[in-house]
Amino acid sequence: MSEKITYKIAGLINFIKTYILSQLAGRISLVLLAFLIIMSIYALTALPGDFPVKWTQPQAWETNPVNSPPYWAGAFGYQCLPQIEYNLVEKKPEIYVSGTSVTASYYYNYYLPRNVNLTPPNILMITRDIKIPPGTSNIEVRLSVQRPDNYTYTLFDNIIPVSPNMTYISQRFRLSSETLSRDIVVQYLEKGMQVNRLSILGRYQELIFEEITNVSKDGFVEKVKILPGTYVFKLDLVYSGVTSPPSVIAKDLILVIQGTCYGFMGTDYLGRDLAMGLLYGFPIALAIGFSVAIFSTLIGVLAGIISGYFGGFIDEFIQRTVDVMGNIPLLPILVLIATAVQASAFITSIQDPVTKGWVLLGIIMIILVVFGWPGLAIVIRSFTLSIKGEAYIDAAKALGASHNRIMFKHILPQLTPYILANLVLSVPSAIVTEAGLAILGISHGLPTWGGILADARTKGYITYWWWIFPPGILITITSMTFIFLGLALEKYAEPRLRGRRE
């Protein structure tokens, strides 16, 4: 048994050397195929199992800047402010006791350089497990920032009531437009500038790092300039009803100052890390391509051999079926069926978006398989008609060989080169079709390359190159991998080409 396995492995290695590594197209295809497989394995092992669920949840990405280019875009002229996610518990807090309240204060210095003309898009505070000492009536969580011009803005000021059975608090805090706009108006009143509060409600996040230099008679902001320098962020945790703080204030107090560039591939309109979405697209793309190609090839080969070998009514039935299916336009049918399925009661009854996505993707793949085999069946039938007239087929019949043995032991091996080449060349068409359907609005919701392109189209962000080019390039690379491999296998499928290729 081991000798047989060794013989087959040696034969496979010899086949690769003879028909693939001997050609430039074959060598390129193997390198690209190895890259796709390695990235797929890495995606399945590195990304969490619930990543498709996370991809559909906007709150999972709220700390990331939206529509941001990758960090390396700075080398091409983009101004990139780094993303800051600093855990304040890494520094020892300053403790202040006043009567029956205790304040724990944390500080962080943020420097805005002089050579930039943009500001951080947002600021968040993520707290995890703030410990509540016994007797605490409420906890006040306040974040403020002292600007380089010595003015202080209160970014938010939240008072959290504490019930007797509460031991920890975990919460996310956002900027308060009310407190922040109030402080901005007061600051410029002290400077003798009447700022209309309505004029800054839509831009108060920017005005944290900007200085108003001119306003209209109605108090509307007309001109601003960026205020570079050091910004001192201060987080105050005020415990009411106690005289001493807990020994451990909190597990995490993460100050997030969003940057203008993020990650290796940037972010989309929800702040999702596109690098993670693109990475997860590798195994899905290969699963779609291989599954559709394998099943459509199996059906086409079986239908073609049976049709050509038996002839008569069986041949007539299969060929008329092929004619009907071959004259049905695939894309409109796909769009029609997928749209109907999306609106069906069965799909709408599925609450889990990931399960719904896999079901929709499975239906799309089934449709591709159903309409993917007729062309191959026609070619296999013609080959079978030619082969079954050979003398060794007649000899096998004379010796009493069964129909199955003749079809699968004598005819099928003669068709293997063509079947293998067709299988390889069928992979990219399934991947491209799925991507095209997603762009046309038939989306299953899973993080695929086509889905990322579809989001860019539907959200109107097609001008963001980091959102468009990477998935398009990956689809192209995947398609070219199997096209090159198919070109290399042409010499195996058609012996007359062996003298024409290097």
ABEGO torsion letter per residue (X at the ends): XAAAAAAAAAAAAAAAAAAAAABAAAAAAAAAAAAAAAAAAAAAAABBAAAAAAAABAAAAAABBBGBBBAAAAAAGBBBBBBBBBBAAABBBBBBBBEABBBBBBBBBBBBBAABABBBABBBBBBBGBBBBBGBABBBBBBBBBBAAGBBBBABBBBBBBBAABABBBBBBBBBAAAAAAAAAAAAAAAGBBBBAAAAAAAAAAAAABBBABBBAAGBBABBBBBBEBBBBBBBBBBBGBABBBABABABBBBBBBBABBEAAEBBAAGBBAAAAAAAAAAAAAAAAAAAAAAAAAAAAAAAAAAAAAEEAAAAAAAAAAAAAAABBAAAAAAAAAAAAAABAAAAABABAAAAAAAAAAAAAAAAAAAAAAAAAAAAAAAAAAAAABAAAAAAAAAGBBAAAAAAAAAAAAAAAAAAAAAAAAAAAAAAAAAAAAAAGBBAGBBBAAAAAAAAAAAGAAABAAAAAAAAAAAAAAAAAAAAAAAAAAAAABAAAAAABX
